[in-house]
Amino acid sequence: MNRTETVSWHEANQRSLMAELAVLRRVLERRAAQATDDVPFDEASADSEQEAIRMAQEVLPAPAALDRLCATFGLSPFERALLLLCAGMELDAAWGAKCAAAQGDPRRTYPTFSLALAALPEPHWSALNPSAPLRRWRLIEVGAGETLLTSPLRIDERILHDLAGVSHLDERLVGLVDEVLTEEQDELAPSHQTLAGRLAGIWSQASRATALPVVQLCGRDPAAKRMIAATACASLRWRLYRLSAHLIPLSPSELDAMQRLWLREAALTGSALLLECDDTEPADAARDRMATRLIESIEGPLVVAVRERRRAGSRSTISLDVPAPGTAERRTLWARALGSAGASLNGRMEALVSQFSVNVQAIHAACAEAQTPRAAGPSENVADVQAIELASRLWDACRRQARPRLDELAQQIEPSATWEDLVLPDLQRRRLRDMAIHVRQRGKVYEDWGFAAKGARGLGISALFAGASGTGKTMAAEVLANELRLDLYRIDLSQVVSKYIGETEKNLRRVFDAADEGGAILLFDEADALFGKRSEVKDSHDRYANIEVSYLLQRMEAYRGLAILTTNMKSALDQAFLRRIRFIVQFPFPDPEQRAEIWRRVFPQGAPTEGLDEAKLAKLNVAGGHIRNIAVNAAFLAAEAGEPIRMRHLLDAARGEYAKLEKPLTETEIGGWA
């Protein structure tokens, strides 16, 4: 081979490995010659093979895989030769025959400890110890045999591939851990970039002194924690793999096997592990114990992603809080993602920044989703139309990106009602419009004008809608959602409230956390069951019931969006609770004039009507919700009869509605109808 020849590391590593095996093949031949005295040993050939090893190593641009592996696991010269002896079985078809000849037994066509102790240089018995590197790190496997010395030995497949220069994840870890890869668009918020730098610094300092500490990343955004850990690893030229706590084996033996395989993999590839415990529940005691055991036993770089800090064990632990990007950071991230298109929004980007607390990935996804422009009309300014359309598409894309997953605890309501559909006194309408103003201008007042810096308490926008059933409380929530173009979720309290201690708080946490990113409007309908007066503590159940209410108050005060509570009995609510509600809107029972207005608006433009008298209809002493029921039922009766909606259809529908309410329909209410 030409000494000046330039070869790749893989080619040079292959040459080096083959040269090493050629020397070991000669050792086996010498052992066979000594056993039979039939085969002369060629010393000249041995010298040429040593020269081949030296020449192959000269052109290696980096250490050979065998040298790197031996240094990583601290193998002695004898253990190194024994590992090569096992590798030869997989790489040389004639190796089995040479092993049999060297052992003087044609049946033993495989390496054994007996052969290694007899043939290899510098033998030592301790290499057979289960705690020694070869067996501890499962570099070789001991097959079934009569004795340990005569049992067949086989190199582990993952180690064989590594010696050949082919790195891949051990197949026994596939499905348990997967690599976290970073993309160019996966930029970090400045505060998260700082945390990544701190994490890399912690590892760098500890690796030069003592054992690496466990690092906890605490926060609510799993993607952000993942990217912080990946960025820190990339700066140190490490790989990062993640493991969900849900996949941790619950059997101690299986956990030990997985842990040992991972530690070997981390050593081979220079990798850190991210253990994601974000979704684990405290009630899952068995899994929590196994997670603790894994954390205590992982010796290499380990990051634990949690919502809230875990209790530290015997191992040194450092906790870093990962907050959501602040308003200024989100503004910067949006500007980077939009590029030149951001300048055309003419200030409309501030509404996105203020309303949606989305992460970097969601921002890029929203920008990608909003790239299709609408063509401007002949009389429209193209630039203005494109800016308005882009802002609108970005808003809708953010709603979809931040849409909470609340299927089990809430029902999404598609808001269709507008201010025109809402019949209320002027005072109540003004209060509702004030609520919309607070939501829209929250970012300017809290962040730009500095009110948030005075304290986070009380920044949540909460409202109580009180009034009899059917007076328009849910419709008002729909109107606000329509006005603000936000998602509206009605919370199913039967799914939230639990008799089990701690479950109600857990469900409330899921509701608020899921909705917080997009600032959705939460409607706790008929909230008396959960938000009643806090009782005197007579037993443990009373104490925990009060804790549930206190937790709710705390979350409402911190919630970024609008939380609306509705009740039919305002008097049933705790006064301390009411003091912490920003808006209280009393929905009065409609008077005759208001009922007449509701009747005028209840029928769609496409519905055929004939001879309807709103003044007579307003005599029905029912609220707006019941008026709508009567109108819809009358429409069905008219449709079946093939007629327009008339007073007699409404009379029949009113009788049915009153029967449902178990309320008599008086002559005063329906006199002169038909």
C-alpha positions as CSV (number, residue, x, y, z in Angstrom):
1,M,0.0,0.0,0.0
2,N,1.3,3.5,-0.8
3,R,2.2,5.3,2.4
4,T,0.8,8.6,1.0
5,E,-2.5,7.0,-0.1
6,T,-5.6,8.9,1.3
7,V,-8.3,6.5,2.5
8,S,-11.5,7.0,4.4
9,W,-11.7,6.1,8.1
10,H,-14.1,3.2,7.3
11,E,-11.7,1.7,4.7
12,A,-8.7,2.1,7.0
13,N,-10.6,0.7,10.0
14,Q,-11.5,-2.4,7.9
15,R,-7.9,-2.9,6.8
16,S,-6.8,-2.6,10.4
17,L,-9.4,-5.0,11.7
18,M,-8.5,-7.6,9.0
19,A,-4.8,-7.2,9.8
20,E,-5.5,-7.8,13.5
21,L,-7.5,-10.9,12.7
22,A,-4.7,-12.2,10.5
23,V,-2.3,-12.0,13.4
24,L,-4.8,-13.8,15.6
25,R,-5.4,-16.4,12.9
26,R,-1.6,-17.1,13.0
27,V,-1.9,-17.6,16.8
28,L,-4.5,-20.2,16.3
29,E,-2.4,-21.9,13.7
30,R,0.6,-21.9,16.0
31,R,-1.6,-23.4,18.8
32,A,-2.8,-26.1,16.3
33,A,0.8,-26.8,15.3
34,Q,1.8,-27.3,18.9
35,A,-1.1,-29.6,19.5
36,T,-0.4,-31.8,16.4
37,D,3.2,-31.2,15.4
38,D,1.9,-31.4,11.8
39,V,1.9,-27.8,10.7
40,P,5.1,-25.8,10.7
41,F,4.8,-22.2,11.9
42,D,6.0,-19.5,9.5
43,E,7.7,-16.7,11.5
44,A,8.3,-14.6,8.4
45,S,4.5,-14.5,7.7
46,A,3.9,-13.4,11.3
47,D,6.4,-10.5,10.8
48,S,4.6,-9.4,7.6
49,E,1.2,-9.4,9.4
50,Q,2.5,-7.2,12.1
51,E,3.8,-4.8,9.4
52,A,0.3,-4.8,7.9
53,I,-1.2,-3.7,11.2
54,R,1.3,-0.9,11.5
55,M,0.7,0.3,8.0
56,A,-3.1,0.2,8.4
57,Q,-2.9,2.2,11.6
58,E,-0.6,4.8,10.0
59,V,-3.3,5.9,7.6
60,L,-6.2,5.9,10.1
61,P,-7.5,9.5,10.4
62,A,-8.9,8.6,13.8
63,P,-8.5,5.7,16.3
64,A,-9.7,2.3,15.0
65,A,-13.0,1.1,16.3
66,L,-11.3,-1.7,18.1
67,D,-8.9,0.7,19.9
68,R,-11.7,3.0,20.8
69,L,-13.9,0.2,22.1
70,C,-11.0,-1.2,24.3
71,A,-10.3,2.3,25.7
72,T,-14.0,2.9,26.4
73,F,-14.5,-0.3,28.4
74,G,-11.0,-0.6,29.8
75,L,-10.1,-4.0,28.2
76,S,-6.8,-5.7,29.0
77,P,-4.7,-7.0,26.1
78,F,-6.0,-10.5,26.9
79,E,-9.6,-9.3,26.8
80,R,-9.0,-7.4,23.6
81,A,-7.6,-10.6,22.0
82,L,-10.5,-12.7,23.3
83,L,-13.0,-10.2,21.8
84,L,-11.2,-10.5,18.5
85,L,-11.2,-14.2,18.7
86,C,-15.0,-14.1,18.9
87,A,-15.3,-11.5,16.1
88,G,-13.3,-13.8,13.8
89,M,-16.1,-16.4,13.9
90,E,-18.4,-13.9,12.3
91,L,-15.9,-12.4,9.8
92,D,-13.9,-15.5,8.6
93,A,-15.7,-18.6,7.2
94,A,-12.6,-20.8,8.0
95,W,-12.4,-19.6,11.6
96,G,-14.4,-22.5,13.1
97,A,-12.1,-25.1,11.7
98,K,-9.1,-23.3,13.0
99,C,-10.7,-23.1,16.5
100,A,-11.4,-26.8,16.4
101,A,-7.8,-27.6,15.3
102,A,-6.3,-25.3,18.0
103,Q,-8.4,-27.2,20.6
104,G,-7.7,-30.6,19.3
105,D,-11.4,-31.4,19.1
106,P,-13.3,-31.4,15.7
107,R,-16.6,-30.8,17.5
108,R,-15.4,-27.5,19.1
109,T,-15.7,-25.3,16.0
110,Y,-16.1,-22.2,18.2
111,P,-14.1,-20.0,20.6
112,T,-14.0,-21.0,24.3
113,F,-12.4,-19.6,27.4
114,S,-10.3,-22.7,27.5
115,L,-8.9,-21.9,24.1
116,A,-8.3,-18.3,25.0
117,L,-6.4,-19.1,28.2
118,A,-4.2,-21.6,26.4
119,A,-3.5,-19.7,23.1
120,L,-3.8,-15.9,23.7
121,P,-1.0,-13.8,25.3
122,E,-1.1,-12.5,28.9
123,P,-4.1,-14.6,30.0
124,H,-5.8,-13.9,33.3
125,W,-8.7,-15.7,34.9
126,S,-10.5,-12.5,36.0
127,A,-11.6,-11.9,32.4
128,L,-14.2,-14.6,33.0
129,N,-15.7,-12.7,36.0
130,P,-19.3,-11.5,35.3
131,S,-18.4,-8.1,36.7
132,A,-15.4,-7.8,34.3
133,P,-15.9,-5.7,31.2
134,L,-16.5,-8.5,28.7
135,R,-19.4,-9.9,30.5
136,R,-20.6,-6.9,32.4
137,W,-21.1,-4.9,29.2
138,R,-22.2,-7.9,27.3
139,L,-19.5,-7.6,24.7
140,I,-19.5,-11.4,24.4
141,E,-22.2,-14.0,25.2
142,V,-21.6,-17.3,26.9
143,G,-23.5,-20.1,25.3
144,A,-24.8,-23.4,26.8
145,G,-22.1,-25.9,27.6
146,E,-20.9,-28.5,30.1
147,T,-18.5,-26.0,31.9
148,L,-17.8,-22.4,31.7
149,L,-14.4,-23.1,30.2
150,T,-15.7,-25.2,27.4
151,S,-18.9,-23.2,26.6
152,P,-19.1,-21.5,23.2
153,L,-18.4,-17.8,23.1
154,R,-20.0,-15.4,20.7
155,I,-19.5,-11.7,20.1
156,D,-22.6,-9.5,20.7
157,E,-24.0,-8.4,17.3
158,R,-24.1,-4.7,18.3
159,I,-20.4,-4.9,19.2
160,L,-19.5,-6.7,16.0
161,H,-21.1,-4.0,13.9
162,D,-19.2,-1.3,15.9
163,L,-15.9,-3.1,15.3
164,A,-16.7,-3.0,11.6
165,G,-17.3,0.7,11.8
166,V,-21.1,0.5,11.4
167,S,-22.9,2.3,14.2
168,H,-26.6,1.7,14.8
169,L,-28.9,1.6,17.8
170,D,-29.0,-1.8,19.5
171,E,-32.1,-3.6,18.3
172,R,-33.1,-4.4,21.9
173,L,-33.4,-0.7,22.6
174,V,-35.4,0.1,19.4
175,G,-38.9,1.0,20.4
176,L,-37.8,2.1,23.9
177,V,-35.5,5.0,23.0
178,D,-35.3,7.1,19.9
179,E,-32.8,9.8,18.8
180,V,-33.7,13.5,19.1
181,L,-32.6,15.2,16.0
182,T,-32.4,19.0,15.5
183,E,-33.5,20.8,12.4
184,E,-32.4,24.2,11.2
185,Q,-35.8,25.6,12.0
186,D,-35.7,24.3,15.5
187,E,-34.4,27.5,16.9
188,L,-34.7,28.2,20.6
189,A,-36.1,31.2,22.4
190,P,-33.2,33.3,23.9
191,S,-34.1,32.3,27.5
192,H,-34.1,28.6,26.4
193,Q,-30.8,29.1,24.6
194,T,-29.4,30.3,27.8
195,L,-30.6,27.2,29.6
196,A,-29.1,25.0,27.0
197,G,-25.8,26.8,27.6
198,R,-26.1,26.3,31.4
199,L,-26.8,22.6,30.8
200,A,-23.8,22.1,28.6
201,G,-21.7,24.0,31.2
202,I,-22.9,21.7,34.0
203,W,-21.9,18.7,32.1
204,S,-18.5,20.1,31.0
205,Q,-17.5,21.1,34.5
206,A,-18.7,17.9,36.1
207,S,-17.0,15.6,33.6
208,R,-13.6,17.1,34.6
209,A,-14.2,16.7,38.3
210,T,-16.8,14.4,39.7
211,A,-19.7,12.2,38.5
212,L,-22.3,13.9,36.3
213,P,-25.3,15.1,38.2
214,V,-28.9,14.4,37.2
215,V,-30.4,17.5,35.6
216,Q,-34.1,18.2,35.9
217,L,-35.8,20.4,33.3
218,C,-39.0,21.6,34.9
219,G,-41.8,23.1,32.9
220,R,-45.0,22.5,30.9
221,D,-43.6,22.4,27.3
222,P,-42.2,19.0,26.4
223,A,-40.9,20.1,23.0
224,A,-39.0,23.1,24.5
225,K,-37.3,20.8,27.1
226,R,-36.4,18.3,24.4
227,M,-34.8,21.0,22.2
228,I,-32.9,22.5,25.2
229,A,-31.4,19.1,25.9
230,A,-30.7,18.5,22.2
231,T,-29.0,21.8,21.8
232,A,-26.8,21.3,24.9
233,C,-25.8,17.8,23.6
234,A,-25.0,19.2,20.1
235,S,-22.7,21.8,21.5
236,L,-20.7,19.0,23.2
237,R,-20.9,16.8,20.1
238,W,-23.1,14.3,21.9
239,R,-26.1,12.5,20.6
240,L,-29.4,12.6,22.6
241,Y,-31.9,9.8,22.9
242,R,-35.2,10.1,24.7
243,L,-37.1,7.5,26.8
244,S,-40.7,7.9,27.9
245,A,-41.3,7.0,31.5
246,H,-44.3,5.0,30.3
247,L,-41.9,2.6,28.5
248,I,-39.8,1.8,31.6
249,P,-40.0,-1.9,32.4
250,L,-41.7,-2.7,35.6
251,S,-39.7,-5.9,36.2
252,P,-36.4,-5.2,38.1
253,S,-34.6,-7.7,36.0
254,E,-35.8,-6.3,32.7
255,L,-35.0,-2.8,34.0
256,D,-31.5,-3.8,34.9
257,A,-31.0,-5.4,31.4
258,M,-32.3,-2.3,29.7
259,Q,-30.2,0.0,31.8
260,R,-27.0,-2.0,31.1
261,L,-27.7,-2.0,27.3
262,W,-28.3,1.8,27.4
263,L,-25.1,2.5,29.4
264,R,-23.2,0.5,26.8
265,E,-24.9,2.3,24.0
266,A,-24.2,5.7,25.5
267,A,-20.5,4.7,25.9
268,L,-20.2,3.5,22.3
269,T,-21.9,6.5,20.7
270,G,-21.2,9.3,23.2
271,S,-24.9,9.9,24.0
272,A,-27.1,11.4,26.7
273,L,-30.5,10.2,27.8
274,L,-33.6,12.3,28.2
275,L,-36.1,10.6,30.5
276,E,-39.5,12.2,29.8
277,C,-41.8,12.0,32.9
278,D,-44.1,14.8,31.9
279,D,-47.3,12.7,31.6
280,T,-46.7,10.3,34.5
281,E,-49.2,10.4,37.3
282,P,-48.2,10.4,41.0
283,A,-50.8,7.6,41.6
284,D,-48.7,5.2,39.4
285,A,-46.4,4.3,42.3
286,A,-44.9,1.2,40.6
287,R,-43.7,3.1,37.6
288,D,-42.5,6.0,39.7
289,R,-40.4,3.6,41.7
290,M,-38.9,2.1,38.6
291,A,-38.2,5.6,37.2
292,T,-36.4,6.5,40.5
293,R,-34.4,3.3,40.3
294,L,-33.4,4.1,36.7
295,I,-32.4,7.7,37.6
296,E,-30.2,6.5,40.5
297,S,-28.4,3.9,38.4
298,I,-27.7,5.8,35.1
299,E,-24.1,6.9,35.4
300,G,-23.8,8.9,32.2
301,P,-25.4,12.2,31.3
302,L,-29.1,12.1,32.2
303,V,-31.8,14.8,31.8
304,V,-35.2,14.2,33.4
305,A,-38.0,16.2,31.9
306,V,-40.8,16.8,34.5
307,R,-43.7,19.2,34.9
308,E,-42.8,19.8,38.6
309,R,-39.7,19.0,40.4
310,R,-39.2,15.4,41.5
311,R,-37.8,14.7,45.0
312,A,-34.0,14.3,44.7
313,G,-32.6,10.9,45.6
314,S,-29.1,10.0,46.7
315,R,-27.6,11.2,43.4
316,S,-26.6,14.9,43.0
317,T,-29.5,16.7,41.2
318,I,-29.7,20.1,39.6
319,S,-33.1,21.6,38.6
320,L,-33.6,24.1,35.9
321,D,-37.0,25.8,35.4
322,V,-38.1,26.1,31.7
323,P,-40.6,29.0,31.5
324,A,-42.7,29.6,28.4
325,P,-41.2,32.3,26.1
326,G,-42.1,35.8,27.2
327,T,-43.9,38.3,25.1
328,A,-40.7,39.9,23.8
329,E,-39.3,36.5,22.9
330,R,-42.4,35.5,21.1
331,R,-42.3,38.7,19.2
332,T,-38.7,38.0,18.1
333,L,-39.6,34.4,17.1
334,W,-42.6,35.5,15.1
335,A,-40.5,38.2,13.3
336,R,-37.8,35.6,12.4
337,A,-40.4,33.1,11.2
338,L,-42.3,35.6,9.1
339,G,-39.3,37.3,7.6
340,S,-40.2,40.1,5.2
341,A,-43.8,39.2,5.4
342,G,-44.0,40.3,9.0
343,A,-43.4,44.0,8.1
344,S,-46.5,44.0,6.0
345,L,-48.8,43.1,8.9
346,N,-48.7,46.7,10.1
347,G,-48.9,45.9,13.8
348,R,-51.4,43.0,13.5
349,M,-48.6,40.7,14.7
350,E,-49.0,42.1,18.2
351,A,-52.4,40.4,18.5
352,L,-50.8,37.0,17.7
353,V,-48.0,37.6,20.2
354,S,-50.4,38.6,23.0
355,Q,-53.0,35.9,22.5
356,F,-51.1,32.7,21.7
357,S,-48.4,31.4,24.0
358,V,-47.2,29.0,21.4
359,N,-43.7,27.4,21.1
360,V,-41.2,27.7,18.3
361,Q,-42.5,24.6,16.5
362,A,-46.1,25.9,16.6
363,I,-45.0,29.3,15.2
364,H,-43.2,27.7,12.3
365,A,-46.1,25.3,11.6
366,A,-48.6,28.3,11.7
367,C,-46.4,30.3,9.2
368,A,-46.2,27.3,6.9
369,E,-49.9,26.7,7.1
370,A,-50.8,30.4,6.3
371,Q,-48.8,30.8,3.1
372,T,-51.6,30.6,0.6
373,P,-52.8,34.1,-0.3
374,R,-56.2,35.1,-1.6
375,A,-56.3,37.1,-4.9
376,A,-57.4,40.7,-4.4
377,G,-60.5,42.0,-6.1
378,P,-60.4,44.7,-8.9
379,S,-61.1,47.6,-6.4
380,E,-58.9,46.3,-3.6
381,N,-55.3,47.2,-2.7
382,V,-53.3,44.1,-3.2
383,A,-50.9,44.8,-0.3
384,D,-53.6,45.6,2.2
385,V,-55.6,42.5,1.2
386,Q,-52.6,40.3,1.5
387,A,-51.7,41.7,4.9
388,I,-55.2,41.3,6.3
389,E,-55.5,37.8,4.8
390,L,-52.2,36.8,6.2
391,A,-53.0,38.0,9.6
392,S,-56.3,36.2,9.5
393,R,-54.8,33.0,8.3
394,L,-52.1,33.1,11.0
395,W,-54.7,33.7,13.7
396,D,-56.7,30.7,12.5
397,A,-53.6,28.6,12.2
398,C,-52.5,29.5,15.7
399,R,-56.0,28.5,17.0
400,R,-55.5,25.1,15.4
401,Q,-51.9,24.7,16.6
402,A,-52.9,25.6,20.2
403,R,-56.3,23.9,20.2
404,P,-56.4,22.0,23.5
405,R,-57.0,18.3,23.7
406,L,-59.9,18.3,26.1
407,D,-62.2,15.7,24.6
408,E,-62.7,13.8,27.9
409,L,-63.3,16.8,30.1
410,A,-64.8,19.4,27.8
411,Q,-67.1,20.0,24.8
412,Q,-66.0,22.4,22.1
413,I,-68.8,24.7,21.0
414,E,-68.7,26.3,17.6
415,P,-69.9,29.9,18.3
416,S,-72.6,31.1,15.9
417,A,-74.3,33.8,18.0
418,T,-73.5,37.5,17.4
419,W,-74.3,40.7,19.2
420,E,-77.4,40.9,17.1
421,D,-78.7,37.7,18.6
422,L,-78.2,38.8,22.2
423,V,-81.1,40.7,23.8
424,L,-79.9,42.2,27.1
425,P,-80.2,45.5,28.9
426,D,-77.5,48.1,28.0
427,L,-75.6,47.7,31.3
428,Q,-75.1,43.9,30.7
429,R,-74.1,44.5,27.1
430,R,-71.5,47.1,28.2
431,R,-70.0,44.7,30.7
432,L,-69.7,42.0,28.0
433,R,-68.0,44.4,25.6
434,D,-65.6,45.4,28.5
435,M,-64.7,41.8,28.8
436,A,-63.8,41.6,25.1
437,I,-61.7,44.7,25.5
438,H,-59.8,43.2,28.4
439,V,-58.9,40.1,26.4
440,R,-57.9,42.1,23.3
441,Q,-55.8,44.6,25.2
442,R,-54.3,42.3,27.8
443,G,-50.8,42.3,26.1
444,K,-50.6,46.1,25.9
445,V,-51.7,46.7,29.5
446,Y,-49.9,43.9,31.2
447,E,-46.7,43.7,29.2
448,D,-46.1,47.0,27.3
449,W,-47.4,49.2,30.1
450,G,-45.8,47.1,32.8
451,F,-48.8,46.1,35.0
452,A,-47.7,42.5,35.0
453,A,-44.4,43.6,36.6
454,K,-46.3,44.7,39.6
455,G,-47.3,41.1,40.4
456,A,-48.8,38.1,38.6
457,R,-51.7,37.7,41.0
458,G,-55.1,38.7,39.6
459,L,-54.0,39.0,35.9
460,G,-56.4,36.2,34.8
461,I,-59.6,37.4,33.3
462,S,-62.5,35.7,35.0
463,A,-66.3,36.3,34.8
464,L,-69.4,35.0,36.5
465,F,-72.6,34.9,34.6
466,A,-75.5,34.6,37.0
467,G,-79.2,34.2,36.1
468,A,-82.1,31.8,35.6
469,S,-81.9,29.1,33.0
470,G,-82.4,30.3,29.5
471,T,-81.5,33.9,30.1
472,G,-78.6,33.9,27.6
473,K,-75.5,33.0,29.6
474,T,-74.2,30.4,27.2
475,M,-75.2,32.6,24.2
476,A,-73.2,35.5,25.7
477,A,-70.1,33.2,25.9
478,E,-70.7,32.3,22.3
479,V,-70.9,36.0,21.3
480,L,-67.6,36.7,23.1
481,A,-65.9,33.7,21.4
482,N,-67.2,34.9,18.0
483,E,-66.1,38.5,18.6
484,L,-62.6,37.5,19.8
485,R,-62.3,34.6,17.3
486,L,-61.3,32.2,20.0
487,D,-62.2,28.6,20.8
488,L,-65.0,28.0,23.3
489,Y,-65.1,24.9,25.6
490,R,-67.9,24.0,27.9
491,I,-66.4,22.1,30.8
492,D,-68.2,18.9,31.8
493,L,-68.2,19.1,35.6
494,S,-69.4,15.6,36.0
495,Q,-66.1,14.5,34.5
496,V,-64.0,17.0,36.5
497,V,-65.3,16.6,40.0
498,S,-64.1,13.3,41.5
499,K,-64.7,11.7,44.9
500,Y,-61.1,10.6,45.0
501,I,-58.7,12.9,46.8
502,G,-56.5,14.8,44.4
503,E,-58.3,13.8,41.3
504,T,-60.4,17.0,40.9
505,E,-57.3,19.1,41.1
506,K,-55.6,16.9,38.5
507,N,-58.5,17.3,36.2
508,L,-58.6,21.0,36.7
509,R,-54.9,21.2,36.0
510,R,-55.4,19.3,32.7
511,V,-58.2,21.7,31.7
512,F,-56.2,24.9,32.3
513,D,-52.9,23.6,31.1
514,A,-54.4,22.3,27.8
515,A,-56.3,25.6,27.2
516,D,-53.6,28.0,28.3
517,E,-51.4,27.9,25.1
518,G,-54.2,29.3,22.9
519,G,-56.1,31.3,25.6
520,A,-59.3,29.5,24.8
521,I,-62.5,30.6,26.5
522,L,-63.5,28.1,29.3
523,L,-67.2,27.9,30.2
524,F,-67.8,26.2,33.5
525,D,-71.6,25.7,33.0
526,E,-73.8,25.3,36.1
527,A,-70.7,25.8,38.3
528,D,-72.5,25.6,41.7
529,A,-71.5,22.0,42.1
530,L,-67.8,22.8,42.2
531,F,-67.7,26.4,43.3
532,G,-70.1,26.4,46.3
533,K,-69.4,27.9,49.7
534,R,-66.4,26.6,51.4
535,S,-67.5,24.7,54.4
536,E,-66.1,24.6,57.9
537,V,-63.6,21.8,58.2
538,K,-65.4,18.9,60.1
539,D,-63.5,16.0,58.5
540,S,-60.8,15.2,56.0
541,H,-63.3,15.4,53.0
542,D,-64.2,19.0,53.9
543,R,-60.5,19.9,54.1
544,Y,-59.9,18.5,50.6
545,A,-63.0,20.1,49.2
546,N,-61.7,23.5,50.3
547,I,-58.3,22.7,48.8
548,E,-60.0,22.0,45.4
549,V,-61.7,25.4,45.5
550,S,-58.5,27.1,46.5
551,Y,-56.7,25.4,43.7
552,L,-59.3,26.6,41.2
553,L,-59.0,30.2,42.4
554,Q,-55.2,30.0,42.0
555,R,-55.5,28.7,38.4
556,M,-58.1,31.2,37.4
557,E,-56.0,34.0,38.6
558,A,-53.0,32.8,36.5
559,Y,-55.0,31.7,33.4
560,R,-54.1,33.6,30.3
561,G,-57.5,33.3,28.7
562,L,-61.0,34.1,29.8
563,A,-62.7,31.7,32.3
564,I,-66.5,32.1,32.6
565,L,-68.5,30.5,35.4
566,T,-72.3,30.3,35.1
567,T,-74.7,29.8,37.9
568,N,-78.4,29.8,38.5
569,M,-77.9,30.6,42.2
570,K,-75.4,33.4,42.8
571,S,-76.2,33.3,46.5
572,A,-74.7,29.8,46.7
573,L,-71.2,31.0,45.9
574,D,-68.6,31.9,48.5
575,Q,-68.1,35.6,49.0
576,A,-64.3,35.2,49.1
577,F,-64.7,33.5,45.7
578,L,-66.7,36.3,44.3
579,R,-64.2,38.9,45.4
580,R,-61.6,37.3,43.1
581,I,-63.9,37.4,40.0
582,R,-63.2,40.4,37.7
583,F,-66.6,40.6,36.0
584,I,-69.9,39.6,37.5
585,V,-72.8,39.9,35.0
586,Q,-76.4,39.4,36.2
587,F,-78.6,38.1,33.4
588,P,-82.1,39.3,34.3
589,F,-85.3,37.5,33.3
590,P,-86.5,39.3,30.2
591,D,-89.4,41.7,30.5
592,P,-92.3,41.8,27.9
593,E,-90.4,44.3,25.7
594,Q,-87.3,42.2,25.7
595,R,-89.3,39.0,25.1
596,A,-90.9,40.7,22.0
597,E,-87.4,41.6,20.7
598,I,-86.3,38.0,21.2
599,W,-89.3,36.8,19.3
600,R,-88.5,39.2,16.4
601,R,-84.9,37.8,16.2
602,V,-85.5,34.2,16.8
603,F,-86.6,33.2,13.3
604,P,-83.9,33.0,10.6
605,Q,-84.4,35.1,7.4
606,G,-85.1,32.0,5.4
607,A,-87.9,30.7,7.7
608,P,-91.4,31.3,6.2
609,T,-93.7,33.0,8.7
610,E,-97.2,34.3,8.5
611,G,-99.3,36.4,10.8
612,L,-97.0,36.3,13.8
613,D,-97.8,38.9,16.5
614,E,-94.7,39.5,18.7
615,A,-96.6,41.5,21.2
616,K,-98.9,38.5,21.9
617,L,-96.0,36.1,21.9
618,A,-94.2,38.2,24.4
619,K,-96.9,37.5,26.9
620,L,-95.4,34.0,27.3
621,N,-93.6,34.3,30.6
622,V,-90.5,32.3,29.5
623,A,-86.8,33.2,29.0
624,G,-84.9,33.3,25.7
625,G,-83.8,29.7,25.8
626,H,-87.4,28.5,26.0
627,I,-88.5,30.9,23.4
628,R,-86.0,29.4,21.0
629,N,-87.2,25.9,21.8
630,I,-90.8,26.9,21.1
631,A,-89.8,28.5,17.8
632,V,-87.8,25.5,16.6
633,N,-90.6,23.0,17.6
634,A,-93.2,25.2,15.8
635,A,-91.0,25.2,12.7
636,F,-91.1,21.4,12.6
637,L,-94.9,21.4,13.0
638,A,-95.3,23.9,10.2
639,A,-92.8,22.0,8.0
640,E,-94.8,18.7,8.5
641,A,-98.0,20.5,7.6
642,G,-96.5,22.1,4.5
643,E,-97.4,25.6,5.8
644,P,-95.5,28.7,6.9
645,I,-95.0,29.1,10.7
646,R,-98.2,30.5,12.2
647,M,-99.5,31.4,15.6
648,R,-101.3,28.0,16.0
649,H,-98.1,26.2,15.4
650,L,-96.4,28.3,18.1
651,L,-99.4,27.6,20.4
652,D,-99.0,23.9,20.1
653,A,-95.2,24.2,20.6
654,A,-95.7,26.4,23.7
655,R,-98.0,23.8,25.3
656,G,-95.3,21.2,24.8
657,E,-92.6,23.4,26.3
658,Y,-94.8,24.3,29.3
659,A,-95.6,20.7,29.9
660,K,-91.9,20.0,29.9
661,L,-91.4,22.7,32.6
662,E,-94.5,21.3,34.5
663,K,-95.9,24.8,34.3
664,P,-99.5,25.7,33.5
665,L,-100.2,27.8,30.4
666,T,-102.6,30.5,31.4
667,E,-105.3,32.2,29.3
668,T,-103.6,35.5,30.0
669,E,-100.5,34.3,28.1
670,I,-102.3,32.9,25.1
671,G,-105.5,34.8,24.9
672,G,-106.3,35.9,21.4
673,W,-103.6,33.8,19.8
674,A,-105.9,31.7,17.6
